[in-house]
Amino acid sequence: MKKVFFAAALLGASVTAQANAPGGPGCGWGNMIFDGQSGLPAHLSATIVDGTSGNATFGMTSGTNGCDTSVPLAYHGSGLFAMQGMMEEVAQDTAVGDGEALTALSVSMGIAPEDRGHFKQVMHANFSELFSGEEVTAGEVMQKITELMEQDEKLATYV
């Protein structure tokens, strides 16, 4: 199920819950040193401090350094479907039953190489359900993909 949520976030599904960075807000010495500062230089510096010392990783595993791994993670960038016409490419590949965009989708969902062909066949067979109209959103497509995978014996293991 985690893989599907990750793929949904990447593919533009809306995220309604407030989520924090890995380890929670203020995790690591970098956040402590640059507390209260904003902007790219402060964020990069905090990331470098945390990355070079490994203290955020230590904090997450030990529960120290202001880290709390009980908070949910989320991706807040543009979805892959939204970037450079990706949704159109996935739709075209799904209509054909193969292609780079459909392969990239299966990889991002964690589908094993030996099951990717089956995934593509299932998506191709259900093209009209996935892309029911020109106004369908990436979130709606991802929800339908999840439903189709849950109904398929082989693909259900990836949901």
C-alpha positions, 0 to 999 in steps of 0.5 A: 500500500505504501508504494501506491501512496508514493506513486499517487503523490508523485503522479499528482494526487492531491495531498490534503493532510499536512505533512512534515519533512523526514524526521519531522519538523526541526530534525537534525543539527542543521535545523537547530543551527539555522533555526528561524531562518528561511530561504535557499541558503539556510535550507541548503546549509541545514541539509549539508550539516545534517547530511555530512554529519549523519545526525538526522539519520541518527536522530530518526533511529534514536528519537533524539536531535528533535526527530520524530518519525511518527509524522506522515511524509508527503511530496509537495512538488508537481506531479509527474503527470502534470510535468511535460505532458506526462499524463498524455504520454501515459494515456497514449502508452496505455492505449497501445499497451506499452511504452516508456511512460507506462514502464516508468509508472510501473517502476515508480509503483515498485512493480517487479520487472517480471510483473510489468508486462502483466501490469501493462496488459491490465492497464491496456485492457481497462483503458476506457475505465482509466481515461474515461474522458478528457477532463479526467485528473491524474488523481482519478487515474491513480485511484482507478489504477489502484482499484484495478490492481487490488482486483488482480491477483498478481498485482494486488501484492503491490497495493 
